[in-house]
Amino acid sequence: MNLNYKKVPTTLNSEELLDKAFKRASKISASSERLRAITKITTASNVIQDYLDKIIKAHPSYERIPPFYRELIDILVGINKIRQALGSLAWAKSQISRLTKIYIRELKKTKDIQRVRKEAYGRISSVVHQINPHLEFLNHTRNQLKQLPALMDIPTVVVAGFPNVGKTSLVSMISTVHPKISSYPFTTTGIHVGFFEVGDQQCQIIDTPGLLDRPLEKRNPIERQAILCLKYVADIMVFILDPSTHCGYPLEDQLHLLQEVKREFPVPIIEVNAKSDLHSFHERLRISTHTGEGIDQLIEEIRKRLKSVQKDAQTETY
């Protein structure tokens, strides 16, 4: 399921690309001024076209990637914007190819070779400068999307709940991921993936951004990333509540969100009362990442739920 955006190369801006092309062309030597001008234009044109083609081909087919990644990319940068940017690069490549053919024909018959060469350089440069906003956007996209989580096709636990209820502390405690933790809401601004052992099986655990009790259309891009994890990758969910309300949100609102999540996402849910050292609620599994209370019991419950999910999956296969 992993989508490796790190293989997409850094995208040069228009000045950098033109500098690269014209430097390569400046090294050209030939037996005559006419042949030298033709070869220079051809070389610069090829460098630009080849580079644009490399950027276009480095991007995946966004219609064919898994829905989780497609919707995540759409949240982060916008797939239509990526398509428009790649389309502008294809347009520029076509225009430069057309201009190159025009000026090579003119160079073969003109007496004013320098004027035609300079004009060709100018027209080619103009085309490249026109797509500079798209080049810069694609580089921004690459830098954003190379941070996409690397998800494996193994049992997956998604941790959800309101902001600041202790999700990140739990994930950091039981897995290999150690994200920065602060004592204020919305610390988790992206998806963090860690791994841990349940019995003899490796599982991945996802720390999601905090959700708020409000309609989906009113949720911000950070919250919508959590929704995608619940929708596409969760085998089971650990829903964390903070009855102490030190998170800054009333327990009533947290319970309302829990009911909404149950309605929307048909995955097994382990309900957990976090920060047990700060309250006396006992109706759910109590855990504290501060004292360690309940952590072993939670891991054992995760093991049981995953085993049940896998058994159900095998039954459906048969």
C-alpha positions in Angstrom: 0.0 0.0 0.0 3.0 2.3 0.4 3.4 5.2 -2.0 7.1 6.3 -2.2 7.1 10.0 -3.1 10.8 10.3 -2.2 11.6 9.0 -5.7 10.0 12.1 -7.3 12.9 14.4 -8.0 13.2 18.0 -6.8 11.6 20.2 -9.4 13.7 23.1 -10.6 12.2 26.6 -11.0 12.2 28.3 -14.4 15.5 30.2 -13.8 17.3 27.0 -12.6 16.0 25.0 -15.6 16.9 27.6 -18.2 20.3 28.0 -16.6 20.9 24.2 -16.8 19.8 24.1 -20.4 21.7 27.1 -21.7 24.9 26.1 -19.9 24.7 22.7 -21.6 24.2 24.5 -24.9 27.1 26.9 -24.4 29.5 23.9 -24.4 28.6 23.0 -28.0 31.1 23.5 -30.7 30.7 22.9 -34.5 32.4 23.4 -37.8 30.2 26.4 -38.8 28.3 29.2 -37.1 25.0 27.9 -38.6 25.5 24.4 -37.4 26.6 25.6 -34.0 23.4 27.7 -33.6 21.2 24.8 -34.7 23.0 22.4 -32.3 22.8 24.9 -29.4 19.0 25.4 -29.8 18.5 21.7 -30.2 20.5 20.9 -27.1 18.8 23.5 -24.9 15.4 22.3 -26.2 16.2 18.7 -25.5 17.5 19.4 -22.0 14.3 21.2 -21.1 11.9 18.7 -22.7 13.7 15.7 -21.2 13.6 17.3 -17.8 9.9 18.2 -18.0 9.2 14.7 -19.2 11.1 13.2 -16.3 9.0 15.2 -13.8 5.7 14.2 -15.5 6.6 10.5 -15.5 7.9 10.6 -11.9 4.4 11.3 -10.6 2.1 8.3 -10.2 -1.2 7.8 -11.9 -3.5 9.4 -9.4 -6.5 7.5 -10.7 -4.8 4.2 -9.9 -3.3 4.7 -6.5 -5.0 3.3 -3.4 -8.0 5.4 -2.2 -6.3 6.2 1.1 -3.4 7.8 -0.6 -5.5 9.5 -3.3 -7.8 11.1 -0.7 -4.8 12.0 1.6 -3.0 13.7 -1.3 -6.1 15.6 -2.2 -6.4 16.9 1.3 -2.8 17.9 1.5 -2.2 19.6 -1.9 -5.2 18.9 -4.2 -5.0 16.3 -7.0 -6.7 18.5 -9.5 -4.0 21.1 -8.9 -1.3 18.5 -9.5 -3.0 17.4 -12.7 -3.2 21.0 -13.9 0.5 21.6 -13.1 1.6 18.4 -14.9 -0.6 19.4 -17.8 1.1 22.8 -18.0 4.5 21.0 -18.2 3.2 18.8 -21.0 2.0 21.9 -22.8 5.4 23.6 -22.4 7.2 20.5 -23.7 4.9 20.6 -26.8 5.4 24.3 -27.3 9.2 24.1 -27.0 9.3 21.2 -29.5 7.2 23.2 -31.9 9.3 26.4 -31.5 12.5 24.4 -32.0 11.4 23.0 -35.3 10.3 26.5 -36.5 13.7 28.1 -35.6 15.8 25.3 -37.0 14.0 25.6 -40.3 14.7 29.4 -40.2 18.3 28.9 -39.2 18.9 26.7 -42.3 18.1 29.6 -44.6 18.7 32.9 -42.8 21.8 35.1 -43.0 21.2 36.6 -39.6 22.1 33.6 -37.6 22.7 35.3 -34.2 19.4 37.2 -34.3 17.4 34.0 -35.0 19.3 32.1 -32.3 18.6 34.8 -29.7 15.0 35.0 -30.7 14.7 31.2 -30.3 16.3 31.4 -26.9 13.9 34.2 -25.9 10.7 32.4 -27.1 11.8 29.1 -25.3 12.6 31.1 -22.1 9.2 32.8 -22.3 7.4 29.4 -22.4 9.4 28.1 -19.4 8.8 31.3 -17.4 5.0 30.9 -18.0 5.0 27.5 -16.2 7.2 28.7 -13.3 4.2 28.8 -10.8 3.5 25.2 -11.7 7.1 24.2 -11.3 7.2 25.8 -7.9 3.9 24.1 -6.9 5.2 20.7 -8.0 8.3 21.1 -5.9 6.1 22.2 -2.9 4.0 19.1 -3.6 7.0 16.8 -3.7 8.3 18.2 -0.4 4.9 17.8 1.2 4.2 14.3 -0.1 7.6 12.7 0.6 6.4 12.9 4.2 3.5 10.5 3.5 3.3 7.7 5.9 4.7 4.3 4.8 1.9 1.8 5.6 2.5 -1.9 5.4 0.0 -4.6 4.7 -0.1 -5.9 8.2 -2.6 -5.8 11.1 -3.3 -2.1 11.8 -4.5 -0.4 15.0 -5.7 3.2 14.6 -5.8 5.4 17.8 -8.5 8.1 17.7 -10.2 10.6 20.0 -10.3 14.3 20.8 -7.1 16.4 20.8 -4.9 16.1 23.8 -6.5 13.0 25.3 -3.3 11.1 25.3 -3.2 9.4 21.9 0.4 10.3 21.0 1.6 9.4 24.5 0.1 5.9 24.2 1.5 5.3 20.7 4.9 6.6 21.7 4.9 4.3 24.8 4.0 1.0 23.1 5.6 1.4 19.6 8.7 2.4 17.7 7.4 5.8 16.8 8.4 8.7 19.1 6.7 11.8 17.8 7.2 15.1 19.6 4.6 15.5 22.4 3.4 18.8 23.8 0.6 19.6 26.3 -1.7 21.5 24.0 -4.3 20.5 21.5 -3.5 19.7 17.8 0.1 18.8 18.5 -0.3 15.9 16.1 -0.6 17.6 12.7 -0.1 14.6 10.6 -0.3 10.8 10.7 2.5 9.0 12.6 3.1 5.2 12.1 4.8 3.0 14.6 5.2 -0.8 15.0 4.9 -3.1 17.9 4.7 -6.8 18.7 1.5 -8.5 19.7 2.5 -12.1 20.6 4.6 -13.2 17.7 3.0 -10.9 15.2 4.1 -7.4 14.1 1.4 -4.8 13.9 1.4 -1.2 12.9 -0.2 1.5 15.1 -1.3 4.9 13.7 -1.4 8.0 15.8 -4.0 10.2 14.2 -4.7 14.0 14.6 -7.4 14.8 17.1 -11.0 14.8 16.0 -13.6 17.3 17.2 -17.3 16.6 17.6 -18.6 18.4 14.5 -19.8 17.5 11.0 -17.3 16.1 8.5 -17.7 19.0 6.2 -16.6 21.4 8.9 -13.5 19.4 9.9 -10.2 20.9 8.9 -7.5 19.1 6.8 -5.8 17.8 9.9 -8.9 16.1 11.2 -9.8 14.7 7.8 -6.5 12.8 7.8 -7.7 10.9 10.9 -11.0 10.1 9.1 -9.1 8.5 6.2 -7.2 6.2 8.6 -10.4 5.1 10.2 -12.1 4.7 6.8 -9.4 2.8 4.9 -6.7 1.2 7.1 -8.0 0.4 10.6 -8.4 -3.3 11.5 -9.3 -2.2 15.0 -9.6 1.2 16.7 -8.5 2.3 20.1 -10.8 5.2 21.0 -9.3 7.2 23.9 -11.5 9.3 26.3 -10.2 11.7 28.9 -12.8 11.6 31.8 -10.6 14.0 33.7 -11.3 16.6 31.0 -7.7 17.9 31.3 -7.7 17.7 27.5 -10.0 20.8 27.6 -13.1 19.1 26.2 -16.2 18.0 28.2 -16.7 14.3 28.5 -20.2 14.6 27.0 -18.7 15.9 23.8 -16.1 13.0 23.8 -18.9 10.4 24.2 -20.9 12.0 21.5 -17.9 11.7 19.1 -17.5 8.1 20.1 -21.1 7.3 19.2 -20.6 9.0 15.8 -17.5 7.0 15.1 -19.3 3.8 15.9 -22.0 4.7 13.4 -19.6 5.7 10.7 -16.9 3.1 10.9 -17.7 -0.6 11.2 -14.5 -1.7 12.8 -14.0 -3.2 16.3 -13.4 -0.5 18.9 -11.6 -0.7 22.2 -12.8 2.1 24.4 -10.2 3.4 26.8 -10.3 5.8 29.7 -7.0 7.5 29.7 -5.2 9.5 32.4 -6.5 7.1 35.1 -4.2 8.7 37.7 -6.4 11.8 37.4 -9.9 10.4 37.7 -12.0 7.6 39.3 -14.1 6.4 36.3 -14.1 2.6 36.0 -16.6 1.7 33.3 -13.9 1.3 30.7 -10.4 -0.1 30.5 -8.3 2.4 32.5 -4.8 3.4 31.3 -2.2 5.9 32.3 0.9 6.5 30.3 2.2 8.3 33.3 2.0 5.4 35.8 1.8 2.5 33.2 -1.5 1.3 34.6 -3.6 -0.7 32.1 -1.0 -0.7 29.3 -0.4 -4.5 29.4 -4.1 -5.1 29.6 -4.7 -2.9 26.6 -2.1 -4.7 24.5 -3.7 -8.1 25.5 -7.1 -6.7 24.4 -5.6 -5.6 21.1 -4.1 -9.1 20.6 -7.6 -10.7 21.2 -9.4 -8.3 18.9 -6.8 -8.7 16.1 -7.0 -12.5 16.4 -10.8 -12.3 16.1 -10.6 -10.0 13.1 -8.2 -12.4 11.3 -10.4 -15.4 12.1 -13.4 -13.6 10.7 -11.4 -12.7 7.6 -10.4 -16.3 7.1 -14.0 -17.4 7.5 -15.1 -14.9 4.8 -12.4 -16.2 2.4 -13.8 -19.7 2.7 
